[in-house]
Amino acid sequence: MGNLFFLFLLPVALFRFHFANSSIESLASVIRCATGLDYFRMFDTYNSYGCWCGVGGSGETVDEIDKCCQTHDKCWASSTCSWFQKYFGPTYKFKCLDKFRHQTTLKKHSSEKHRKKKDQSEETVKGVPQCVWDEEFDICAMQLCSCDRSFAECLAKLPVPSAKRECDGQWRPVEDEKPTEKHKGTKSIDKAAK
């Protein structure tokens, strides 16, 4: 039984080790800087949002958040990086400058008998990501950082959605492949993750 567990755990550990030092991890850190969202809430909010957020993307954008994702996908596509470099390749350095506290008011249900709504404040710390260039980084890392910084700043200008928009048209996991299924509507984003 122990060997079976080890065989299951080894690929997970190797993937986790490699992912932690990947372009995707760098992207998440830049978004965190600009939006102030923790990693779990960021993933829950933006992954599979609309037609362009998450892996792949195609079709018409559903809103401004989806446009940010589309622009980011196209920026990565125009880079000189290979597919492997884009997702698992070079990490880059950046600074999170000008951090400031941002106050938002959220309506949440209380556990009172009459289920009255109460206003609760949520404070996040937002910053401005700035790519740090040094001689050890190649052109690919510089391009990815520039794309990621623009993407994070685009998301930071928009309110964090309370519901996840789904693709109104036919979504394809990778542009130029055959359509797989049609998605419509919105999904509520788990408030507990926030």
C-alpha positions in Angstrom: 0.0 0.0 0.0 2.9 2.4 0.8 4.4 1.9 -2.7 1.1 2.7 -4.3 0.8 5.9 -2.3 4.3 6.9 -3.2 3.6 6.3 -6.9 0.6 8.6 -6.6 2.4 11.2 -4.6 5.6 11.5 -6.7 4.0 13.0 -9.8 1.9 15.4 -7.7 5.1 16.5 -5.8 7.1 16.9 -9.0 4.3 18.9 -10.7 3.9 21.1 -7.6 7.7 21.7 -7.4 7.8 22.6 -11.1 4.6 24.7 -11.1 5.9 26.8 -8.1 8.8 27.9 -10.3 6.8 28.5 -13.5 5.5 31.3 -15.6 2.0 30.6 -14.3 3.2 31.2 -10.7 4.8 34.5 -11.8 1.6 35.5 -13.4 -0.4 34.8 -10.3 2.0 36.8 -8.2 1.7 39.8 -10.5 -2.1 39.6 -10.4 -2.0 39.4 -6.6 0.2 42.5 -6.5 -2.2 44.5 -8.7 -5.6 43.3 -7.3 -4.8 42.4 -3.7 -6.6 39.0 -4.1 -5.2 35.9 -2.5 -4.4 33.0 -4.8 -7.4 30.9 -4.0 -9.9 33.8 -4.5 -8.0 34.8 -7.7 -8.2 31.3 -9.2 -11.9 30.9 -8.1 -12.8 34.2 -9.6 -11.0 34.3 -12.9 -10.3 30.7 -14.0 -12.8 29.7 -16.6 -14.4 33.1 -16.6 -16.0 34.0 -20.0 -14.5 32.8 -23.3 -10.9 33.7 -22.7 -9.9 33.4 -19.0 -8.1 30.2 -18.2 -6.5 27.7 -20.6 -7.2 28.5 -24.2 -9.9 30.8 -25.5 -11.8 31.9 -28.5 -14.9 33.7 -29.6 -16.5 37.0 -28.6 -15.6 38.4 -25.2 -18.4 38.5 -22.6 -17.3 41.7 -20.8 -14.3 43.8 -19.9 -12.7 41.1 -17.7 -12.9 38.7 -20.6 -11.3 41.4 -22.8 -8.4 41.6 -20.4 -7.9 37.8 -20.7 -8.2 37.9 -24.5 -5.6 40.7 -24.7 -3.3 38.7 -22.4 -3.7 35.5 -24.5 -2.9 37.4 -27.6 0.1 39.1 -26.0 1.5 35.7 -24.9 0.8 34.3 -28.4 2.8 37.2 -30.0 5.8 36.6 -27.8 8.8 34.7 -29.0 8.4 32.1 -26.2 7.6 28.5 -27.0 4.4 26.9 -25.6 6.5 25.1 -22.9 8.2 28.4 -21.9 4.8 30.2 -21.6 3.4 27.8 -19.0 6.5 26.2 -17.4 9.3 28.4 -18.6 11.3 31.3 -17.2 10.2 33.1 -14.2 11.0 36.8 -13.9 11.5 39.3 -11.2 9.1 42.1 -10.5 8.5 44.6 -7.7 5.2 45.5 -6.2 5.3 49.3 -5.9 3.0 51.9 -4.3 1.0 49.6 -2.2 -2.1 51.2 -0.8 -5.1 50.0 1.1 -8.3 49.7 -0.8 -11.6 49.6 1.1 -14.7 47.9 -0.4 -18.1 47.2 1.1 -19.6 43.9 0.6 -23.2 42.8 1.4 -23.2 39.5 3.3 -25.9 37.6 5.0 -25.7 37.4 8.8 -26.7 34.3 10.7 -29.4 36.3 12.5 -32.9 34.8 12.8 -34.4 37.2 10.2 -31.4 36.9 7.8 -31.0 40.7 7.5 -28.2 41.9 5.2 -25.3 43.7 6.8 -22.6 45.7 5.2 -19.2 44.4 5.9 -16.0 46.0 4.8 -13.2 44.1 3.2 -9.7 45.7 2.9 -7.2 44.6 0.3 -3.7 45.9 -0.3 -3.1 46.8 -4.0 0.1 47.7 -5.7 1.6 48.5 -9.0 3.7 45.6 -10.6 6.9 46.7 -12.2 9.1 44.3 -14.2 12.7 44.1 -13.1 15.1 43.5 -16.0 18.5 42.1 -15.4 21.1 40.5 -17.6 20.2 36.9 -16.6 16.7 37.1 -18.1 16.1 36.3 -21.7 13.8 38.1 -24.1 11.1 35.5 -23.4 11.0 36.3 -19.7 10.8 40.1 -20.4 7.9 39.6 -22.9 6.0 37.4 -20.4 6.5 39.9 -17.6 5.3 42.8 -19.8 2.2 40.8 -20.9 1.4 39.8 -17.3 1.9 43.3 -15.9 -0.5 44.7 -18.5 -3.0 42.0 -17.7 -2.9 42.5 -13.9 -3.3 46.3 -14.3 -6.3 45.7 -16.6 -8.0 43.4 -14.0 -7.2 45.9 -11.2 -9.1 48.6 -12.9 -12.3 46.5 -12.9 -14.5 45.5 -9.9 -14.1 41.9 -8.7 -17.1 40.1 -10.0 -19.6 38.4 -7.7 -20.7 36.0 -10.4 -18.7 34.1 -13.0 -19.7 34.9 -16.6 -19.7 32.0 -19.0 -19.1 32.0 -22.7 -22.2 32.8 -24.7 -20.9 31.2 -27.9 -19.1 28.1 -28.7 -16.0 27.8 -26.5 -12.9 25.9 -27.7 -10.0 25.0 -25.4 -7.5 26.2 -28.0 -8.3 28.6 -30.7 -8.7 27.0 -34.2 -9.9 23.6 -32.8 -13.3 22.2 -33.4 -16.0 23.5 -30.9 -16.6 21.2 -27.9 -19.7 22.5 -26.2 -21.8 25.5 -25.8 -21.9 27.5 -22.5 -24.4 30.2 -21.4 -25.2 32.2 -18.4 -23.3 32.9 -15.2 -22.2 31.0 -12.2 -22.2 32.4 -8.7 -18.7 32.7 -7.2 -18.3 31.1 -3.8 -18.4 34.0 -1.3 -16.7 31.8 1.3 -13.5 31.8 -0.8 -13.4 35.6 -0.5 
